Amino acid sequence: MEAEGRVPGPPLPAGGEVPGADSHLAAGALGTARGPLLAAAKVLALDDEEDDLEVFSKDTSLTEVNSFSPSVPISPSSMINQYKFEDGPELRDLFITVDDPESHITAIETFITYRVVTKTTRGEFDSSEYEVRRRYQDFLWLKSKLEEAHPTLIIPPLPEKFIMKGMVERFSDEFIETRRKALHKFLDRIADHPTLTFNEDFKIFLTAQAWELSSHKKQGPGLLSRMGQTVRAVASSVRGPVKNRPEMFTEMNNYVETFCQKINLLDKIAHRIYKEERDYFNEMKEYGPIHTLWSASEEDIADSLKGIASCIDRCCKATEKRMAGLSEHLLPILHEYVLYSEILMGVLKRRDQIQGELDSKVDALANKKTEKDLFSEEIGKLENKVERANNALKADWDRWKQNMQWDMRSTFTNVAENNLRYYEE
């Protein structure tokens, strides 16, 4: 697998903490050398009353630096080592790589396709290795089919179709590489999911040639069927709040609202820090040559000026590496979980729609004196549907939280390590 693919680690302690509203504290955690790990831990601090909504890991070793054993030297490097985890053994039978982006220009449009290579030992596959090319619209189709088949599972996010103006240009090498990594992670997370990995549309996506996939897409639900689904969704939303929502799903909803606010805050702070680093880097790039030119006209202090120019050059290189660490590791993870927060809201709404449909049938049965047998049968089916939806979401929720805690811990540990190396250099 590629380096950006996440390898699940051992189970993390339930619970955690999310950043508070103090942006200066968050900026200090990412941008200063003083106690980088302690500062990063403080960034992930929830209010005390939100302890029951544990968002990030609350391992005491992350919040109490004094808990280190006296026998362990309290140096930056030894502190970093305290937060290392060992990757547990993993048995996987499906490996996917997304690479080799290729531009296609037609009279109608310009688009990029990516090579998707699959290697597997599963018996349901006819071959052990497949190679196909897919464009972004194909990934969108797969995501919609997964949501349709598993409405209460947490489907991994895709990168947005359009990018923010002023960030990077469409079809630039930087944009294409960023999207390739995101598409790779999308497929990797599906392959790692205990249910989604066995979805039939996922298998077709990985194995079918372009014309076969196009033919399969045309076999989807017709217009009237899609209209019916839309009408039911709108009718469900009009009914208002769900009356009999279990308490745990109300807690989930509150958790997601809190998570959404705080992960968006972190994302904005991280982008601001990256912009400030970039501006600082661009300024330093000008100062080095200026001191070199200055040394040519000042013989008495020429050596000192050249020494300053050399120092600035080293600072430039160190800052450039630090920026690369932020853009490759921190920013993508934070943005992915911004997208996850939107997906979680959608999943909870779909669960509530199923619950609302059951509630409306129960109310209708209470108001009708006839057709009770028919209503009772429909209610029984809806009760089973609600139970399946609840069980699927509960199991996926726990799994998502564990993965999120792992990603956040490893990401901020990586940022702290990069900060240490930067200031040492």
N, C-alpha and C positions, 0 to 999 in steps of 0.2 A: 504494500500500500504506500501511497505517497506520504511525505512527512507531515502534511497538514491533517491527515486523518487521525481522529482521536481514538486512542486505545483506552477503553474503560479500565479504571483502576479498582481497587478494593472498595467495598461499601464505605461511605462517609457517614459520620454521625448526622442524624436527622437534625434539622434546624439550621439557622444561620442568620446572617445579618446583611442588611442592604444599606447603601450609602444614605447618609442624612442629607439635609438640604444645604449644608455648609460647603459651597463650592471651593472655598479657599482650602479647606481641609483636604478635599479630594485632589486639588491641584498639587498640594504639598506632598501628598502620598506618591504622586507619579513624577514629580519634578524636582525633588530635593534629595539630598544624600543622607539627611539625618534620620536614622532609624527607619529605613525604607520599608521593612516588613511590618513594623509596628504601625507606621502611618497607613500602609495599605490595608491593614486590618481595621484601622479606625474608619477608613472610607466605607467599610461594609457594616456600619453600626446602625441597627434598628432601634426605635424607641422601646423602652422596657415593656410597654403595654402590648407590643406586637410580638412578644416572644412566642406566642402560640402560632404565629404565622411564619415561623422560621424560614427565612429566605436563603441565607447562605450558611455555611458551616460555622458552628459556634464552638469549635475545638478550643479549649482553654489555652492551648499552646500558641494560638494565633492572637490572643488578646492579652495574655499575661506574660510579658517577656521575663519577669522575675521567676517564672516557674521552671526555667532551665536549671538543670543540675549544677551545683557549684563546681563539680569536677570538670564541667565542659567549659572551655574558654569562650567568653562572650565577645567574639570577634565577628565582623560582618559575615565572613565566609562560613563560620561555624553556625551562625544564626540561620543563614540560608539553608544549610544542610538539615536543620531541624524540620523543615517543611517539605522535604522530599518524600515522595511516596514511591513504593515499589509497584510496578505494573504487575497485576496478577496474571496467571496463565489464562490464555484465551483460546477457545476451540472455535474456529470459524471455518465454514465450508464455502464461503462466497466472497470473492475479492474483486473489487471494481476499481478501475482507473479511468479518469477523464483527462485526456491530453490532446496534443496536436490540433490546436484550433486552426481552422481554414476558412478564408473569406470566400464568399460566393456573390458574384455580381450579375444580376439579371436585368431585363428591361423594366421590371416592376419594382424590384427591391434589392437591397444588399443585406446579407446576413452572414452569420458565422456558424459553422458546424464544428462539433467536437467529436473526437474519437472516444468511444466508450468500449473499453476492453474488460471482459468478464472472465474470470477463472473460477471454476467450481468443481466440487466433487459430489454434488447432489444427484441423486438418482433420477429426479424428475426432469433434469436437463438432458437433451439428446447428445450433447457434446461437452467436453471439459473446458472449452475455451471459445469465446465469441468476440467478434470485433464488428462494431456498427458505428455509424455516424449519426449524431443527433444535433438538432438545433434547439434554441431556447424554447420555441413553441412546443416541442415534443416533451420537454421537461414540465412545462405548464400543464399539458394534457395528462401526464402521469400524476401530477399532484392533484388535479381535479378528480381523477378516477379513484385515487386513494381516499380522498375526502368523501366521495360518493359511497364507496364501499365500507368505509370505517368512519362514520360521522363523529364518533366520540373518542377517537384516538387522536393523539397529538402528532400531526403530520409535520415533518421537518420543514423549515421555511426555504423558499427559493430567493435568490437575489432579485431585487426589483427589476422590472423590464426597463424602466427609465431611471436615469441617474440624476443627482442634484446638479443643477447648472453651476458651472464654475469649479466643480471638483476635478473631474477628468473628462476628456473628450471621448465620445463614443467611438469604438473601433480603434482606439489607441492601444498600444501594447500593454500599458498599465491596466486599462479597463478590461481588456480581454483576459489577462492573466488573473485579475481579481475575480472575474466571473467564473473562470475555469475552476479555480479553487473552491468557490462557493457551490458550483454544480457538483464537483467531486464530493464535497462534504454532504450535500443533500442525498446523493445516492449511497454514500457510505453509512449515513445514519439509518436509512431505510433498510439496508442490508443487515445492519446490526440490530434491527427491531424484531422482537420475537414473533410478531404477527404480520407486519407489513412485508417482511422479507419473503413471505410465501404467497403474496398477492399475485394473481394470475396476470394482471396488467403489468405489474413490475417485471415479471418474467418475459412478457412479450416485448416490453421496452428494451430489455437487455439483449434479446436474441433476434428479433425480427429485422429483416432488411427494410430499407426505406419504403419500398412499395408495399410490403406486407403490413408495416405499421400504418401507412396511410389507409389501406383497406380496412384494417381493424378499427381505426378511428371512426370510419363511416358507419360502423355497426352500433354506435352509441344510441342513447335514448332519443326518440324523435322529438319534434317541436312540441306537440301536444303534451307529451310526458313531461318535458322540461317546464312547460307552462304550468302544469298541475303542481309540480314540486314548488315552483315559485309562489303560486297562489296559497298553498298550504303554509309556506314559511311566513308570508305576509300576514295571513290570518292568525297564525300563532303569535306573531309579534304584536298584533293589535289587541290581543286578549289581555295584555298587561302582565304584571308580575305573576310568577308561578306561586300558587297558594301553598302547595304541599311540598316544596323543595326541602330535601333533607338538610339538616344543619351543616353537615360536612361540606356540601356543595356551596352553601352560603359562605362558609369560611374560605373555600377555594376562590370564590368570586372576590372576596375582600383581599385575599392574598395577591391575586392577579392585579387588582387595581393598584395596590401598593408597589408591587414589583414593577409594573408598567411605568409608574411615575419615577421610580428611583433608577431603573436601568436607562431610561431616557435621559435623566440628569447626568448619569455617568458617561453616556455616549456623547453628550454635548460637551462636557468638561474635557473628555479625552481628545475630541476634535479641536477644541480650543488650544489645549496644550500642544498638540501636534503642529497647529498653525504657528504658534509662538516659537516653537523649536525651529520650524522651517524659516521663519523670518530672521531668527538669530543666526542660523546657518548661512543664509544669503548675505547677511551683513559681514560675517567673519570672512567669507570668501573674498571680499573686497579689501579687507584690511591687510592680509598677508602680502599681496603684490605691492601695496602702497608702501609698506615698510621696506621691502626689498629695493624698490626704486629710490626711496629716501636714503638708504644706506650708500648708494652710489654717489650722492652729493655731500655726504657728511663723513669724511674720512675718520675723524676722531671718535665717532660713536658707531661706525659702520658695523663692527662685530656685534655690538649690543642690538642694533636694529635688525640684523640678520637673525640673531637669536630669537628676537620677538616674532619675526616672520615665521621662523621654524616652529615656534610654540603655537602660533595661531593655526598653522597648517595641521599640526597634530590635533588641536582642539576641533578643527573642522572635520577631520576624519572620524574622531570619536563621536561627535554630534551626529554625523551622517549615519553611523552604525546604530546610534540610539533611536534615530528617526525610523530606521528600517525595522527595528524591533517593535516600535509602536504600530507602524503601518501593517506589519505582517502578523502580529500576534494579538495585540490589544484591541485595535479598532475593529477587525473583522468579528471577533468573538462578541464584543459588546453590541455591535450592530445586529448580529445574528439573534441575540436574545431580545433586542428591541422587536424584531420580527416575530420571535416566539411569543412575546407578550400579546401581540395582535392575534396570533393563532389560538392561544389559550382562551382569549375572550370569545372567539368564534366557536370553539369546542363547547364551552360552557353554555353558550346560547343555543346550540343545537341540542344539547342535553335537556335544556329547559323547554325547548319546543316539543320534544317527545313527552316530557312530563306534562306540559300544558295540554297536549292532545288527550292524554289519559284523564286529566282533571275535567276537561270539557265533556267527555263521555260519561264520567261518573255523575256530573251535574245533570246531564240530559236524562240519565237513567232515573235519577231521583224525581224528575219532573214529569216523567211519562208513566202512565199506568199500563200501557200496552207495549208489545214488542220487547218485553223485559228479557226474554231468552236471547234474542238477537243482540241486545245491548250487552248482556252479561258475557256472551262469547267474545264480542269485540273488546270489552274491558279486560278479559282474561289475556287476550293476545297483547294488548297494550301494556299490561302489567309485566308480562314477560319481556317485552321490548325495552321497557324502562329499566328493568333489573339488569338486562344484558348491557345496556348503555352505561348504567352506573358502575357495574363491575369492570367494564372495559376502561372507563375513564379513571377509576380509582387505581387500577393497576398501572396504567400508563402515567398517571400523575406522580406516583412514587418513583417510577423509573426516571421520568423527566427531571424531578428534583435532584435525584442522585447525580445524574449526568451534569446538570447545571452547576451543582456544588463542585463537582470535579473540575469542570471547565473554568469556573471562576477562581478557584484556588490555584490551579496550575497557571492560569493566565497572569494573575497578579504576582505570583511567585516569580514568574519569568520576567515581569516588568521590574521587580525589585532586583533581580540578578543583573539585568541590563543597566540599571541605575548604579549599582555597585561597580560594575566594570567601567562604566563611563567616568565616574569620579576618581577611580583608581588610575585610569589612563590620564 
